[in-house]
Amino acid sequence: MFALADCNNFYASCHRLFEPKYNGLPVVVLSNNDGCVIARSNEAKACGIRMGAPYFKIRDEIKKHHIAVFSSHYTLYGDISARVMTNLARFTPDVEVYSIDECFLGLSGIQNLNEYGKEIRETVIYNTGIPISVGIAPTKVLAKVANKTSKKFNGVMVLETPEQISDALADYPVEDLWGIGRQFSHKLIRDGIETAAQFRNLPMDWVQSNMTIVGLRMWRELWGESCLPLKTVLDPKKGMCTSRAFGKLTTDYTELKEATSSYAARLGTKLRREKLCTSVISVRLLTNKFGPEAAQAYPAITIPLEHPVNNTLDLVRVALHGLKKIYRRGYLFQKVEVTATGLIPEKEVQLNMFSEFKGIKHDKISRVLDQVNMHYGAGTLKMAGEGMEQKWTMKRQFLSPCYTTNWNDIIKVK
């Protein structure tokens, strides 16, 4: 049996956790630079706020319905997510963290699944304050169905018997099935297949010929045959990217250098955390594609490294070299991307016999950077090239404090 634990309105719930005055009130969370809506509470959905709606277009609706607005705060979300996943891992050794707010659990051998699901839900809510829903079923796809259905009831749904599964699929929209993309859902609905039960009753040969092997696996899962095992060990990463849109368009080369240095340094921190080294660095500049009145350009460069590295100094040096090669005057740039590919584990690095490796000192400096920033907080010690004022950083007008990751922002009880 599989369980899917899903945090309800996760981004909104993270903000409500520290500002409970917004419980029961409409809440929306905006994307980088406060651009558009990326998360909504149920109350905001009821007010007609659409996912992806540009903020500047819905300001009147926000005022009319007294909707609370928050800038996206991924440091907060990541920390709260880790707390939720740690609590879920107490109930089984078989855990697959599927996304920041979803987790599959293996529950083989567990008796009285309904009571166990309630215990999981109540424990997470009590220990973290984040409301979750739990769906339990013989396969992952059915667990997804159970989870979504559970939100309409008491937060826990178990699909164990053939009768329970058939009842749940009878009126479950086919477009909501896990793995059904927009293209396949349009095709199925056009052919009169509107529910999961109707899809399950299709001939196996038709599914295989029209929806490839992926659709066939999903069809088998709906019949209770497990085809998607838990991934308790994550696949090794093939690439990493650091990128954020600027708070304002810029042509200033100094600001671009600061941003590139900052993203390369952040990339180095990610690589060291995963104990990986990169052998290829790519740098890319992007203009605003939604500004047709301005000239468009997307220059990019890919630079193979003599030695695989993950230290900050070498990564910043290479990234700035790439920026210098692709920079073009007169363009208003909105974003810079720094990407690492050709990733290999630290312990498997092979040096180049034709060139001397000089990164040992840089590796030591990077370890000091990590230790200081881990102890005193991110950004305490950084490269001078990253700049002090950083006028290019994202616009986050409605940003919440770092309640759980910064001592200065911790809630004080008087």
N, C-alpha and C positions, 0 to 999 in steps of 0.2 A: 504493500500500500504506500501511496505517496501523499504527502500533505503539501499544500502551497500556502504559505503565510504571506499575506500582502498588506502593507501598511495603508490605511485609508487616508486618501488626500494627503500624502506624506509631507510634501513641502509646506502646505498650509498647517498641518498638524505640528510641525516643528516650530513654527512661529507661535501658534496657540499655546504650546507647552509652556512658554515663558511669558506669554501675555494672555492669560486665560479670559480676560475681558472680551476677547473676540470669539469665544466659544458660542456656537449657535448663530453667529453673525457671518455675513458673506465676506470671503477673503480671496484675494487673487495674488499670485506671485508673478513677477515680470522677468523677462529674459535679460541677458547681458545688455548693459546700457539702457535698462528700463524700456526695451523696445516693444515687446508684445507679451501677451499672457501665455505662460507655460504651465500654470497650475491653478486650479479653482476648487474652492470648497463646494459642497453640495448646495449651499445657500446661494453662492455666486452663480452656479449653473441655473438655479431656479430663476435668477434675475435676468437670464438670457445672455450672459457673458460667454462668448465663444472662445474655444481654445485657439490661440494664435492671433487673437484680435489685437491690432496695434493700439498701444496705450493712448496715443494722442487722439484716436478716434472714439474712445469709450469714456473719456473724462466726464462727459455730461451724465452718462449712465452711472458712473462710479459715485458722483455727487448725489444723484437722485436716490440711489439705493443705499447710500452710506457704506460703501464697500471699503474694507481695509485693504491697503496696497502695500506690498513688500517687494523689495529688490531681491533677486536670487542670491542665496548665501550658501554656496556649495561646501564651504568649510564646516558650517553648522550641520548641514544635511549629512555630510560624510561621517561626522562624529556621532550623531544620533543614530544613523544607520548601523554603525559598528556596534553600538550598545544593543540595538534590537537583535542583530545577528548573534551576538554573544549570548543573549538570553535564549534564543531559539536553539542554539547548539547544546544547551543543557539537557534537551529532551531526546536527543539521538546523536550518534556519532556520524550518521550519514547526512551530510548537509551540502547543498549546492546553492551558493549565493548567486541568484540569477540576475538581479539588478540591485540598484541602491535601495529599493523598497520591497523586493520580492525574494523569497527564499523557498526552495524545495527541500523537504525533509523525507527521509526514508523511515517508514514506520512498520517495517516487517516484524511480525511477532507480537505487536501491541494488541492487547485485548481492550474491549470497550472503547472504541475509537472516538465516539461522540464525547465521552467524558474527558478523554485525553486531549482532544481538540479544545475543549472548553478550558482545561487547565493551562494549555499552551497560551491561549488568548489572554486569559486573566493574569497570568504571570507576566507576560510582556507588558500589558497595560499598566500593571501595578508597579513594575520595576523601571519602566521607561516613560510612562505617560503617553505613549503613542498608541492610538487605537489600531487594531489589526483585524483582518478577517482570515479564517482558516477553512480551506476546502480540502477534503480527504477523499481519495478515490484510488482505484487499482492502477491507473496510468496518469502520466503527467497532463495529457490533454483533458482528461476527465477531472483531474484535480483543479485545473483552470476553470472548468465549467462550474464545479462545486464552489470554488472560491467566489466567483462572480455572483452565483445564486445566493450565497450565504449573506451577502451584503443587504439583501432584502428581508432577512430574517434576524436571527440573534447573533450573527457573526461567525457561526460554525455550521458547516454542512458536510455530511458524510454520504457519499454515494457508494454503497457497498453491494447491494443486491441488484440483480437485473431489473427489477421493478423500479427501484429508486433511480437507476441510471436512465431508464426509458422515460420516466416522468420528467426528469430534469431536461432531457434533450427534446421533449415534445414541442416546447414553444421557445427553445433557445435559438436566437437569431444566428443564421449560418455565418454572417459576416463577423460575428463576435468570436468565432472559434479561433483558438490559438493556431497560427500557421496559415490561416486563410488570408491572403493578401487582397488588396483592392481589385486586382485584375481577376482573380479567381472568384471573388464574391460577386462581382458584376456578372460574370459568366453563369454562375450557378443560379442567381436570382432571375436572370433572363430566361433560364431554362425551367423556371418554376420551382427551384429548390431553395426554399426560404428558411427552413429550420435545420438544426443539427440532426434531428431524427430523420428527416427526408434525405439528408446527405448520407447518413449511415446506411440507409436502405438502398442506396445505389449499388449496382453490380460492381464487383471488385475490378473486373476488366475495364469498365468504363472509367473508373477513378484512375487506374494506372495509365491508361492511354491519354486521358485528358488533363491529368493533374500531376504527372510525373511521380517519382518515387516518394517525394515529400508528402504529397497528398495521400498516397497509399498508406504511408506510415500513420498519418493522422486518422485515416479511416479505420485502420486496425486498432488504434488506440481507443477510438470511440466504441469499439466492440470489446474492450477490456483486455486487449493484448498489448503488453508493455513493449514498445519499440524504442523508447527514448530513456536510456538509463541515466541515473544521477551522475553528474560530473563533480565528484568530490575533490578532484585535483584539476586545477585550472590549466588550460592549454597555455603553452609558453607564448608570450607576446611577440608579434612579428614587427611591431613598430610602435612608437610613441610620438605624440604631437602636443605641443603647447601653443595655444593661440587664444587671443581674446581681441574683440573689436575695441578700438580706441574710443575714448570718451568724446573725441572730436576728430574730424578729418584733419590730416596734417601733411604738409610737404617738407617739414623741418627735418633735415637729415640727423641732427643731434637727437631729436625725440625718437626717431626710428632706431638709432643706435642704442638708446637707453632701453627701448622696448625689446629689441632683439637680444640685448645682453640679459635682461631680466628673464625672458622666456627660455633662453639657453641655460641660464643658471637653474631655473625651475625644472627644466628637462633633466639636468644632471642629478638633481635631488631625487627625481622619480626613478632614474636608472639605478642609482645607488641603493635606493630602498628595495628595488626588485632584484638587486645583485646582478645587473646586466651591464654589458658594454655595447656601444654602438660602433659600427664600422663605416656608416654613411650618414652624413648630415645634409638635410635639405632646408633651404630658406626660400620663402615665398612672400611677396607683397601683393596686397589686393586693394583695389579701389572699390568704391561703393557702386555695386551693379544696379542699384535702384535709383541712381542719380544720372539719368540719361543726358542731362545738360553738361555734365563734366566728362572729360576724356577718361577712357577706360584703359587699364593696363593690369596685367597679372604676371609680372616677371618672376621667374623662379630659377634656382640653381641647385644642383645636387653635387656634393663634394665627397668623394671617397677618402677615407682617412688612412694614413700610413699604418697606424696601430689602433685597434679597438680601444676606446677609452670611455670613461664615465665621469671624469673629473671636470669640475666647473671651469677651470681656467682654459683648458684646451677646447672645450665645447664653445665657450664664449668667443675665443679667438677665431675659431673656424667659422662660426655663425656671422661674426662681424666681417670677416673676409668675404663671405658669400653676399652679405648685404651690400658691400661696397661694389661688387661686380654687377648687381642687378638694379641698383638705385637709379631712378630716372627723375630728372628735374621737371617741375611743372605739373606733376600729378598729385591729386589729393588722395592719399592712402588712408584706408579705413582699418587695415589689419595687417599683422605680420604673423607668419607661421614658421615655427622651427620644428622640424621633424627628424626623428632618429629611426633609422632602419638598419637592417643587417645586424639584428641583436643577437648576442651570444652570452652565455653565462660568464661571470667574472673568472671562474676557475678554468675556463676552457680557452682563454685568450692565447693566441699564438702571435708572437712578435715577428716583425719583418727583418729578415737576415741582412737586408741591404741598407737599413737605416737604423740609427741608434734611438732607443726609446728613452725619452727624457721626462716621462710623466710621473716618476716616483715621487718627486717633491710636490708636484701638483696634486697627486692622490692624497698625500698627507695634509695639504692645505684644505682639501675638500672635506676630509674627515673632521678637521677642526671646525669648519663651517657648519657641518651637520650637528656636531656635538653642542656648539654654542646656540644654534637656532632651536635645537630640540629642548634645551634647558631653559632658555630665556624667551622663546617664541620666534616664529617664522619672521624673517626679515631683520632680526637684530643685527646680524653681521652679513654683509653682502658685498658684491663687487662694486667698485667705485663707478664703473661704467653704467651701472643700472640707474644712476642719478638719485638725487635726494627728493626733489619735489614731485617728479613723475606726473607732469601735467597731462600725459597721454592716457592715463589709466581710465578704466571703465567709469561711466556715469552711473552711480547707484544712489539715487536720491532718497530711497526708502529702505536703506540697509539697516538690519537689526544688529545689535551688539554681538560679539563672539562669546556667547554665554558660557560655553563649555571648553573653549580653547584659549582664552586669554584671561589671565588673573585680574586684569583691570576691569573686565566686563562681567565678572561673576556677580550673580545676584546677591545683594546684601540684605540680611534680615535685621530689622531694628526692633 
